[in-house]
Amino acid sequence: MRTWQRFYPEETPLEIEIPLLSLYGLLDRSATRYPATTAVIDGVREMTYLELKEASDRFAVDLFNRGVHMNDRIAIMLPNCLEYIIAYYAIHRLGGVVVQVNPLYQPNELDDILRDSEAIWFIGREEQLEKLRATSFSESVTFIPAKTVWEDVLLPSVPDEVLPELIIESKEAVALLQYTGGTTGKSKGVMLTHFNLVSNVFQDFAFTAEALKLQSPGERMLGLTPLFHVFGNGRLNSAIYAGATYITLERFRIDEVVELIRKHRPTIFPGVPTMYIALLNHEDLTAADLSCFKYCSCGSAPLPVEIIHQYQSVFGISILEGFGMSETSPTTHRNPVNGQKKPGSIGIPYPNTDARIVDLKTGTKRMETGEAGELIIKGPQVMKGYWRNPKDTAEAVRDGWLYTGDIARMDEEGYFYIVGRKKDMIIASGYNIYPTEVEDILYQHPAVKETCVYGVPDTYRGEKVKAAIILKDGQSVTDAEIREFCHQRLARYKVPREFEFRNQLPKSAVGKILRRILFEEELKRHAAGEP
């Protein structure tokens, strides 16, 4: 028995059996079991599970008649909406590969993805057509308007025999090309198979749903994380498997979100740090408003410990932290819903998942308990590899172990803690400084709303610590005051040498603060000789 398995919820087996299902198989299964249950709520539009399956089948027939074949890459460039969900399962009905595209991408970013994926089909709204036309692939990619998806919903029922028999080798067939966020470099296409993604659904269900006694059907998931992001995509698959009602919104607008919670009373909320921070700072939100939640989880980026404590004290809600990556479908670790929870920890590995901490230099020596090193992971959710990128694949996956690039440590009870990323580590005067450690202290200051710590060039120290800060509305603080606050809580060499107060921080589509962009801005100022 692994050390951490002693803390599994009582209902969770140490190992689980994972069926050889396709992603479309998840929808087909729930349409059979829960045909009249509401599957999706998108504003005033709603669909039952049977209606969602039939809509996906109709659009699959449309795609088939257009010439879409198994293994074709089809780009979806849509926000969270019913059209995305219908198109997603329709593509999987034909054995196609979904290429995830952020709808905020501009032509040069879209060009990169189309070139790398060699997608020949493109589903998007009319406003995305102009972006497509501005790429070098406008003549070789067929545009399918999103309105066509909805028009197909209104067609008469389609006989099953119109579509080809679905034969998916789930362990080999790529279901998704999930492009990494590019937060630490050039974006890569992560190949996630049907088995990868279905495995994570069953791991998540075994670890959380059984312990919480969640109902199938009966639960309502607040689906605000972008579906084109691996975290949002994974939660959609989990909701469909469980027969839950997936309540979605195109964009995170805090007042609309609050009204959505009050109207539909969701029971499950998989959020990201910026969402939880926005809710915490909403002046009109009460504990009664959030009393509907049975389970709140956080993904995509570390949630400051101070925010976790504030949620508990203000709303009486526990937010369960975890860990995941595009390369792991996405989740590998989570704090258990029952039993011991450790704020600041990513928790313990899911069933069928192994994890180790190894030395940063060779990646072969196992570190002692409590020592920091690189987190490596093995499990059925680990990607097949990077699309047409054997060099990076060989570097990332060695002997079945995924080298995450995250620096972590494991305590004596098997709980893991992310210290930082290898590429984010600041080396100042020979000292290793992890930005998240400094950020956790800054979040304890009552005036700080959001912050990002990073290293900037320094002729004397090599690097120095800088903090970009957004203050809460109506709050003010001086450099001297916040520096003294840090001095009282951090070793002197970890205290930021420079503070920059800003109105906003650069973020990814899922709300992750882009430390790389701040660093690049700093390099430009440094090169120009600006202070």
Backbone torsions as a table, in degrees:
resi	resn	phi	psi	omega
1	MET	NA	133.1	174.7
2	ARG	-69.7	151.7	-177.7
3	THR	-52.9	-44.8	-173.6
4	TRP	-72.8	-19.6	-176.2
5	GLN	-68.4	-15.1	174.9
6	ARG	-65.5	-17.3	-176.5
7	PHE	-107.2	10.6	174.8
8	TYR	-64.0	145.8	171.3
9	PRO	-54.1	146.3	-174.6
10	GLU	-54.2	-32.9	-176.3
11	GLU	-81.1	-8.7	-173.1
12	THR	-92.7	120.5	175.7
13	PRO	-71.6	156.6	-179.7
14	LEU	-67.2	-33.6	176.4
15	GLU	-131.7	144.4	178.5
16	ILE	-122.4	153.8	176.1
17	GLU	-88.9	131.4	-177.9
18	ILE	-112.5	119.7	-177.1
19	PRO	-73.4	157.5	177.7
20	LEU	-87.7	70.8	-179.0
21	LEU	-102.1	153.0	168.5
22	SER	-91.7	166.9	177.0
23	LEU	-63.8	-38.8	175.1
24	TYR	-62.3	-32.8	178.2
25	GLY	-60.1	-31.3	176.2
26	LEU	-62.6	-45.5	179.5
27	LEU	-67.0	-44.4	-178.8
28	ASP	-60.4	-40.9	179.2
29	ARG	-61.5	-47.4	-176.9
30	SER	-72.3	-31.6	177.0
31	ALA	-65.2	-31.6	177.1
32	THR	-75.3	-41.6	-176.3
33	ARG	-81.1	-36.8	-173.3
34	TYR	-129.5	55.6	-172.1
35	PRO	-59.0	-35.7	-175.1
36	ALA	-94.1	-3.1	179.4
37	THR	-73.5	137.9	177.3
38	THR	-67.0	122.6	-178.1
39	ALA	-90.3	-43.5	-174.3
40	VAL	-138.5	138.4	169.2
41	ILE	-121.0	119.0	179.1
42	ASP	-129.3	90.1	-175.9
43	GLY	65.9	-121.6	-179.5
44	VAL	-89.6	-5.3	-178.3
45	ARG	-94.3	133.9	177.8
46	GLU	-135.1	150.9	175.7
47	MET	-140.0	139.6	171.1
48	THR	-79.9	171.9	179.0
49	TYR	-63.7	-40.1	178.2
50	LEU	-65.1	-41.8	178.7
51	GLU	-64.8	-38.0	179.3
52	LEU	-66.2	-42.3	178.1
53	LYS	-62.9	-45.6	-178.8
54	GLU	-65.1	-37.7	177.9
55	ALA	-64.8	-42.1	178.4
56	SER	-64.5	-39.4	178.2
57	ASP	-64.2	-41.7	-179.9
58	ARG	-63.0	-43.2	180.0
59	PHE	-70.2	-32.1	175.9
60	ALA	-61.9	-40.0	176.3
61	VAL	-62.0	-43.4	177.2
62	ASP	-57.5	-49.1	-179.7
63	LEU	-62.2	-41.1	-179.5
64	PHE	-63.4	-42.5	179.6
65	ASN	-67.8	-25.6	176.7
66	ARG	-77.3	-17.6	178.7
67	GLY	113.2	13.0	177.9
68	VAL	-71.9	131.3	-179.0
69	HIS	-119.1	167.7	175.0
70	MET	-56.8	138.6	179.0
71	ASN	75.5	-1.7	171.2
72	ASP	-62.1	142.7	174.3
73	ARG	-92.5	124.8	-178.9
74	ILE	-121.2	116.1	179.8
75	ALA	-80.7	134.4	172.3
76	ILE	-114.4	119.9	180.0
77	MET	-120.7	74.3	-175.3
78	LEU	-135.7	151.1	170.7
79	PRO	-77.4	-176.8	176.4
80	ASN	-64.5	118.5	-179.7
81	CYS	-168.1	166.4	179.1
82	LEU	-59.7	-37.2	-178.5
83	GLU	-60.3	-39.7	177.7
84	TYR	-60.0	-49.6	-174.6
85	ILE	-63.2	-43.3	178.6
86	ILE	-62.3	-48.3	-178.7
87	ALA	-62.8	-39.5	-178.3
88	TYR	-58.0	-50.6	-177.7
89	TYR	-76.8	-27.2	175.6
90	ALA	-64.4	-43.1	178.4
91	ILE	-61.6	-42.8	179.1
92	HIS	-69.7	-26.1	174.8
93	ARG	-61.7	-30.2	-179.5
94	LEU	-96.3	-1.6	-178.4
95	GLY	77.2	22.8	176.9
96	GLY	-81.4	173.1	-179.8
97	VAL	-113.0	120.5	178.2
98	VAL	-79.1	126.3	173.9
99	VAL	-102.7	114.5	-175.3
100	GLN	-79.2	128.3	179.9
101	VAL	-132.4	126.4	175.9
102	ASN	-66.4	122.8	-178.4
103	PRO	-65.8	-12.1	176.9
104	LEU	-86.0	-8.1	-178.8
105	TYR	-60.8	145.8	176.9
106	GLN	-96.3	168.7	-173.4
107	PRO	-51.5	-39.2	-178.5
108	ASN	-67.5	-36.1	177.8
109	GLU	-70.7	-41.3	177.2
110	LEU	-63.2	-40.2	179.3
111	ASP	-58.2	-42.9	-179.8
112	ASP	-60.8	-44.2	-177.8
113	ILE	-69.6	-42.4	179.1
114	LEU	-64.5	-37.6	178.2
115	ARG	-65.8	-45.4	-175.6
116	ASP	-71.2	-44.1	-175.2
117	SER	-80.2	-22.8	-173.5
118	GLU	56.2	39.5	175.0
119	ALA	-65.5	140.5	179.0
120	ILE	-115.9	-1.5	176.6
121	TRP	-129.2	149.0	-174.2
122	PHE	-145.5	119.0	179.0
123	ILE	-108.9	122.0	-178.9
124	GLY	-163.7	173.4	176.4
125	ARG	-80.4	167.2	-175.1
126	GLU	-57.9	-34.7	-178.5
127	GLU	-67.0	-20.5	177.9
128	GLN	-81.2	-17.3	179.9
129	LEU	-62.1	-37.6	179.0
130	GLU	-64.2	-36.6	177.1
131	LYS	-66.2	-42.7	178.7
132	LEU	-60.7	-42.6	-179.4
133	ARG	-64.3	-23.9	-179.1
134	ALA	-85.2	-3.3	177.2
135	THR	-91.6	173.5	178.0
136	SER	-84.5	7.7	-176.7
137	PHE	-116.0	14.0	-174.9
138	SER	-61.1	-27.9	-177.7
139	GLU	-89.9	-21.6	-174.3
140	SER	-102.0	-7.3	-179.4
141	VAL	-113.0	130.6	179.5
142	THR	-87.7	123.0	-179.6
143	PHE	-87.7	130.0	176.3
144	ILE	-118.9	110.5	-177.5
145	PRO	-61.8	141.5	179.5
146	ALA	-61.5	-28.7	179.8
147	LYS	-64.0	-24.9	176.7
148	THR	-62.8	-37.0	178.6
149	VAL	-57.9	-46.9	-177.8
150	TRP	-71.0	-36.0	177.1
151	GLU	-61.5	-36.8	179.2
152	ASP	-67.0	-25.5	177.8
153	VAL	-60.5	-32.2	-174.8
154	LEU	-85.3	-3.3	179.8
155	LEU	-71.3	157.8	174.4
156	PRO	-60.3	162.1	179.2
157	SER	-57.6	147.4	-177.0
158	VAL	-107.5	128.6	177.8
159	PRO	-62.0	144.3	-178.6
160	ASP	-59.5	-32.6	-173.6
161	GLU	-70.4	-10.8	177.8
162	VAL	-66.3	-34.1	-176.9
163	LEU	-91.5	148.9	177.9
164	PRO	-68.6	156.7	176.6
165	GLU	-63.2	136.2	-176.9
166	LEU	-90.5	111.9	176.8
167	ILE	-123.0	105.5	-177.1
168	ILE	-114.8	121.6	170.5
169	GLU	-84.0	90.6	-164.5
170	SER	-60.5	-29.5	-178.6
171	LYS	-78.3	-18.9	-177.9
172	GLU	-110.7	-32.6	-173.2
173	ALA	-71.9	124.5	178.1
174	VAL	-76.9	126.3	179.1
175	ALA	-97.5	-31.8	-169.5
176	LEU	-141.7	134.4	163.9
177	LEU	-103.7	104.1	-177.5
178	GLN	-103.0	109.1	-177.2
179	TYR	-79.9	130.9	-179.6
180	THR	-62.4	156.3	-173.6
181	GLY	-69.1	-10.8	-178.9
182	GLY	68.5	23.6	-178.3
183	THR	-70.9	-22.0	-179.9
184	THR	-122.5	11.0	179.7
185	GLY	158.4	-159.6	-176.9
186	LYS	-65.8	136.2	-179.9
187	SER	-67.2	141.4	179.7
188	LYS	-124.7	149.1	178.8
189	GLY	-85.3	108.6	179.6
190	VAL	-82.1	123.9	177.7
191	MET	-87.6	110.2	176.8
192	LEU	-109.3	124.1	-179.7
193	THR	-83.6	168.7	173.8
194	HIS	-58.1	-41.2	-178.6
195	PHE	-65.6	-41.2	176.0
196	ASN	-53.8	-53.2	-172.7
197	LEU	-72.2	-40.1	177.9
198	VAL	-67.6	-37.8	177.2
199	SER	-56.2	-45.3	-177.3
200	ASN	-66.7	-32.6	174.5
201	VAL	-61.0	-48.2	-177.4
202	PHE	-70.9	-34.6	175.8
203	GLN	-64.2	-46.1	-179.1
204	ASP	-62.6	-42.8	-178.2
205	PHE	-65.2	-43.9	-178.8
206	ALA	-64.9	-35.8	-173.5
207	PHE	-82.3	-32.0	-173.7
208	THR	-116.4	-50.2	-171.6
209	ALA	-64.5	-42.3	-179.8
210	GLU	-64.2	-41.6	-178.4
211	ALA	-66.4	-34.3	-179.0
212	LEU	-86.7	-4.8	-176.3
213	LYS	57.7	41.4	177.9
214	LEU	-67.6	148.0	-175.1
215	GLN	-92.7	144.1	172.9
216	SER	-127.8	105.6	-3.5
217	PRO	-84.3	-174.7	175.0
218	GLY	134.5	-23.3	-179.4
219	GLU	-86.8	160.6	-179.9
220	ARG	-130.8	118.9	-177.8
221	MET	-100.6	131.1	175.2
222	LEU	-85.4	104.3	-173.2
223	GLY	-97.7	81.4	-177.4
224	LEU	-101.6	-24.4	179.3
225	THR	-67.6	133.2	-175.9
226	PRO	-53.2	134.0	-179.6
227	LEU	-68.9	-22.6	178.0
228	PHE	-78.4	-4.9	175.5
229	HIS	-97.4	147.0	-173.9
230	VAL	-61.1	-32.3	179.9
231	PHE	-67.5	-48.7	178.3
232	GLY	-64.1	-40.4	179.8
233	ASN	-62.5	-43.4	179.8
234	GLY	-63.8	-37.7	-179.9
235	ARG	-71.0	-33.6	174.4
236	LEU	-60.6	-48.1	179.6
237	ASN	-58.3	-39.7	178.7
238	SER	-65.5	-41.5	179.6
239	ALA	-63.4	-42.8	-179.2
240	ILE	-64.4	-43.1	178.9
241	TYR	-60.7	-41.3	-174.9
242	ALA	-81.3	-5.7	-176.5
243	GLY	70.8	25.3	179.3
244	ALA	-81.2	161.9	173.8
245	THR	-90.5	121.5	-176.9
246	TYR	-96.7	111.7	-177.1
247	ILE	-101.7	116.5	-171.2
248	THR	-122.8	164.4	-178.9
249	LEU	-147.3	137.5	-175.2
250	GLU	-62.1	-42.0	-178.8
251	ARG	-136.5	151.0	178.2
252	PHE	-80.3	99.7	172.1
253	ARG	-115.0	116.4	-165.9
254	ILE	-55.6	-43.6	-179.3
255	ASP	-65.5	-38.3	177.9
256	GLU	-67.3	-36.8	179.2
257	VAL	-64.1	-44.2	179.0
258	VAL	-60.1	-43.4	178.7
259	GLU	-65.4	-37.2	178.8
260	LEU	-63.6	-41.4	178.5
261	ILE	-63.8	-44.1	-179.1
262	ARG	-66.1	-34.7	-176.7
263	LYS	-78.9	-46.8	-170.8
264	HIS	-102.3	-13.3	177.0
265	ARG	50.0	61.3	178.5
266	PRO	-63.3	152.6	-178.0
267	THR	-105.1	-18.1	-177.4
268	ILE	-128.7	133.1	179.1
269	PHE	-134.5	101.9	169.8
270	PRO	-89.1	105.8	-174.8
271	GLY	-117.1	178.8	176.1
272	VAL	-121.1	162.3	-172.8
273	PRO	-51.7	-44.4	-177.8
274	THR	-62.8	-32.2	177.7
275	MET	-67.3	-45.2	-179.8
276	TYR	-65.9	-37.2	178.6
277	ILE	-66.0	-41.2	178.9
278	ALA	-63.9	-42.6	178.6
279	LEU	-64.8	-41.0	-179.7
280	LEU	-62.1	-33.5	-177.4
281	ASN	-93.7	3.9	178.5
282	HIS	-75.4	124.7	-171.3
283	GLU	-70.7	-19.1	-172.9
284	ASP	-107.2	2.8	-175.4
285	LEU	-87.6	136.5	-179.2
286	THR	-121.3	167.5	177.0
287	ALA	-62.0	-33.2	178.9
288	ALA	-64.2	-35.9	179.1
289	ASP	-61.4	-36.3	-175.3
290	LEU	-97.6	5.4	-177.3
291	SER	-67.9	-12.2	179.7
292	CYS	-73.3	-20.7	-173.6
293	PHE	-75.7	125.7	171.9
294	LYS	-91.4	-26.3	-171.3
295	TYR	-152.3	120.6	175.9
296	CYS	-121.4	128.4	179.0
297	SER	-126.9	160.3	-179.5
298	CYS	-128.3	138.5	178.7
299	GLY	-144.1	-178.5	176.5
300	SER	80.5	-33.8	-179.8
301	ALA	-159.7	157.3	179.5
302	PRO	-62.7	139.2	175.5
303	LEU	-96.2	122.2	-179.1
304	PRO	-54.0	137.6	-178.0
305	VAL	-57.1	-37.2	-179.0
306	GLU	-61.9	-35.8	177.8
307	ILE	-66.6	-39.8	177.5
308	ILE	-60.6	-45.1	179.8
309	HIS	-64.9	-41.0	-179.8
310	GLN	-64.1	-40.3	177.6
311	TYR	-61.2	-40.7	-180.0
312	GLN	-65.4	-41.6	-176.8
313	SER	-77.5	-36.0	-176.5
314	VAL	-84.0	-44.4	-173.3
315	PHE	-111.9	-9.3	-177.4
316	GLY	69.9	28.3	-175.7
317	ILE	-117.1	135.9	174.0
318	SER	-95.1	130.2	174.7
319	ILE	-104.1	120.8	-176.3
320	LEU	-91.7	115.3	179.0
321	GLU	-78.9	154.3	176.4
322	GLY	-149.5	-166.6	-179.8
323	PHE	-145.0	141.3	176.0
324	GLY	-164.5	170.2	-180.0
325	MET	-147.1	162.3	171.4
326	SER	-55.0	-36.8	-176.4
327	GLU	-72.9	-6.9	-178.2
328	THR	-126.0	21.3	163.2
329	SER	71.5	6.8	5.7
330	PRO	-115.6	-16.2	-161.7
331	THR	-91.8	138.2	175.5
332	THR	-122.5	-31.4	-176.4
333	HIS	-131.4	154.0	175.0
334	ARG	-161.3	145.9	169.4
335	ASN	-70.2	133.8	-177.9
336	PRO	-66.8	146.1	-178.0
337	VAL	-73.2	-31.1	174.2
338	ASN	-111.1	148.3	178.1
339	GLY	87.8	-152.5	-169.4
340	GLN	-73.6	123.9	174.2
341	LYS	-118.6	139.1	-178.5
342	LYS	-124.3	103.1	177.6
343	PRO	-55.6	134.9	-177.4
344	GLY	93.7	-14.8	177.3
345	SER	-95.2	150.4	172.8
346	ILE	-84.0	-0.9	176.0
347	GLY	92.4	-146.1	-174.3
348	ILE	-123.5	158.0	-177.8
349	PRO	-64.1	147.4	173.7
350	TYR	-64.0	162.8	171.8
351	PRO	-54.9	148.4	-179.8
352	ASN	65.9	16.9	-178.5
353	THR	-123.0	134.4	175.8
354	ASP	-116.4	151.3	-178.9
355	ALA	-147.2	146.4	178.2
356	ARG	-141.4	160.6	170.7
357	ILE	-112.8	123.0	-177.2
358	VAL	-124.1	164.5	-176.8
359	ASP	-66.2	151.3	-175.6
360	LEU	-74.3	-25.6	-173.6
361	LYS	-79.6	-52.0	-175.5
362	THR	-105.9	-24.2	-177.9
363	GLY	72.0	16.4	-177.8
364	THR	-117.3	-26.7	-177.9
365	LYS	-86.8	126.9	177.9
366	ARG	-76.7	132.0	-178.8
367	MET	-81.1	154.0	177.0
368	GLU	-71.6	159.5	177.2
369	THR	-53.9	130.5	178.9
370	GLY	89.7	-14.1	-180.0
371	GLU	-86.3	143.4	-179.3
372	ALA	-83.1	144.5	176.2
373	GLY	-168.4	-170.2	-179.5
374	GLU	-82.7	136.2	177.0
375	LEU	-81.4	125.7	174.1
376	ILE	-122.1	150.0	-169.5
377	ILE	-137.7	142.3	174.0
378	LYS	-132.4	135.3	178.5
379	GLY	173.7	171.9	-177.3
380	PRO	-68.8	-14.8	179.8
381	GLN	-87.5	-4.8	-178.8
382	VAL	-73.4	133.9	-173.6
383	MET	-52.6	159.7	172.6
384	LYS	-71.6	-30.5	179.8
385	GLY	151.0	-176.6	175.4
386	TYR	-90.0	135.9	-175.7
387	TRP	-57.7	118.6	176.3
388	ARG	49.1	41.6	-177.8
389	ASN	-141.9	68.9	-175.6
390	PRO	-63.6	-30.8	-178.9
391	LYS	-63.8	-52.1	180.0
392	ASP	-68.3	-32.1	177.2
393	THR	-62.7	-45.9	-179.4
394	ALA	-64.3	-31.1	178.7
395	GLU	-75.2	-35.0	-175.9
396	ALA	-84.0	-36.7	-176.4
397	VAL	-116.7	114.2	-177.9
398	ARG	-128.0	121.7	-178.5
399	ASP	53.1	37.0	178.4
400	GLY	84.5	-6.2	-179.2
401	TRP	-96.8	131.2	174.8
402	LEU	-88.4	122.9	176.1
403	TYR	-89.8	110.3	-167.2
404	THR	-77.2	-23.8	-173.5
405	GLY	82.2	0.7	178.1
406	ASP	-97.3	137.4	175.5
407	ILE	-90.6	128.2	-174.8
408	ALA	-145.1	172.6	172.4
409	ARG	-141.3	158.9	178.3
410	MET	-122.5	133.0	179.4
411	ASP	-85.5	-178.9	-173.4
412	GLU	-68.3	-14.6	179.5
413	GLU	-102.2	5.9	175.5
414	GLY	87.5	12.8	175.4
415	TYR	-87.6	138.3	-175.7
416	PHE	-104.5	148.6	-179.7
417	TYR	-132.6	128.2	176.1
418	ILE	-84.3	125.1	179.2
419	VAL	-93.2	-35.8	179.3
420	GLY	168.0	-176.8	174.7
421	ARG	-99.4	147.6	-179.4
422	LYS	-54.0	-40.8	-176.1
423	LYS	-79.3	-14.4	-180.0
424	ASP	-91.4	-16.8	-174.6
425	MET	-58.5	133.4	179.7
426	ILE	-98.5	132.1	176.2
427	ILE	-115.4	104.3	-177.3
428	ALA	-117.3	119.2	-179.1
429	SER	53.6	34.0	178.2
430	GLY	87.6	-6.6	179.7
431	TYR	-91.8	138.5	173.4
432	ASN	-86.6	126.1	-178.2
433	ILE	-126.2	127.6	-179.3
434	TYR	-100.8	121.1	-174.8
435	PRO	-54.2	-39.2	-176.0
436	THR	-62.9	-31.0	178.6
437	GLU	-64.7	-41.6	179.1
438	VAL	-70.7	-39.9	179.7
439	GLU	-61.5	-40.7	179.3
440	ASP	-58.8	-36.2	178.0
441	ILE	-71.1	-43.9	-178.9
442	LEU	-62.1	-35.9	179.4
443	TYR	-66.6	-16.5	177.4
444	GLN	-77.3	-15.8	178.6
445	HIS	-72.9	130.4	-173.8
446	PRO	-63.8	-17.2	-178.2
447	ALA	-92.4	-12.0	-173.0
448	VAL	-88.1	124.5	176.4
449	LYS	-94.3	-50.2	177.8
450	GLU	-143.2	152.6	179.3
451	THR	-153.7	157.2	174.6
452	CYS	-143.8	127.7	-178.3
453	VAL	-109.1	137.6	-179.0
454	TYR	-155.1	166.3	-179.5
455	GLY	-95.1	141.8	177.2
456	VAL	-126.2	153.2	-177.4
457	PRO	-60.0	141.4	178.2
458	ASP	-144.8	124.6	-174.4
459	THR	-65.1	-26.2	-177.6
460	TYR	-91.5	-48.3	-173.7
461	ARG	-94.0	-9.1	-172.3
462	GLY	89.6	-57.0	172.6
463	GLU	-141.1	155.4	171.3
464	LYS	-130.1	157.9	-176.6
465	VAL	-86.4	129.8	176.4
466	LYS	-126.3	145.1	178.8
467	ALA	-123.3	124.4	170.6
468	ALA	-95.8	132.9	-170.7
469	ILE	-133.4	137.0	166.4
470	ILE	-108.5	127.2	179.7
471	LEU	-88.8	153.5	174.1
472	LYS	-66.6	152.9	-179.7
473	ASP	-56.2	132.4	177.4
474	GLY	80.1	1.8	-178.4
475	GLN	-102.0	152.3	175.7
476	SER	-144.6	152.1	178.4
477	VAL	-159.5	146.5	179.8
478	THR	-94.6	163.3	175.7
479	ASP	-55.7	-45.0	-176.4
480	ALA	-63.3	-40.3	-178.3
481	GLU	-66.6	-44.6	-176.8
482	ILE	-75.7	-28.4	175.9
483	ARG	-66.7	-41.8	178.4
484	GLU	-65.0	-38.5	176.4
485	PHE	-56.8	-43.4	179.6
486	CYS	-70.1	-40.6	-179.6
487	HIS	-58.1	-32.5	-178.5
488	GLN	-75.9	-12.8	-172.5
489	ARG	-126.5	-7.9	-176.8
490	LEU	-132.9	153.2	170.5
491	ALA	-59.8	148.4	-171.6
492	ARG	-56.6	-38.9	-176.3
493	TYR	-70.2	-16.3	179.2
494	LYS	-88.8	-15.7	-176.9
495	VAL	-69.2	128.7	179.3
496	PRO	-54.2	135.2	175.9
497	ARG	-82.1	-18.3	-175.3
498	GLU	-143.8	139.6	176.3
499	PHE	-122.2	138.2	175.5
500	GLU	-127.2	119.8	179.8
501	PHE	-93.4	124.7	-173.2
502	ARG	-127.5	163.8	175.7
503	ASN	-87.3	-24.0	178.7
504	GLN	-154.6	162.9	177.5
505	LEU	-121.5	145.1	178.4
506	PRO	-67.0	135.5	-176.2
507	LYS	-136.8	154.9	173.3
508	SER	-78.6	175.6	-178.7
509	ALA	-61.8	-26.7	-178.9
510	VAL	-92.4	1.8	176.1
511	GLY	96.6	6.2	178.3
512	LYS	-76.7	128.7	178.3
513	ILE	-66.9	130.0	-175.5
514	LEU	-92.3	91.0	179.5
515	ARG	-59.5	-35.3	-179.0
516	ARG	-59.8	-39.2	-178.6
517	ILE	-66.2	-41.2	177.5
518	LEU	-62.5	-40.6	179.4
519	PHE	-64.6	-42.7	-180.0
520	GLU	-65.2	-38.5	176.5
521	GLU	-60.7	-40.3	-178.9
522	GLU	-66.6	-40.1	178.6
523	LEU	-62.2	-39.5	178.9
524	LYS	-64.2	-43.2	178.3
525	ARG	-64.2	-40.6	-179.4
526	HIS	-63.2	-44.1	-179.4
527	ALA	-65.4	-31.6	-179.6
528	ALA	-85.2	-1.8	179.5
529	GLY	75.7	18.7	179.7
530	GLU	-82.6	151.9	178.7
531	PRO	-72.5	NA	NA
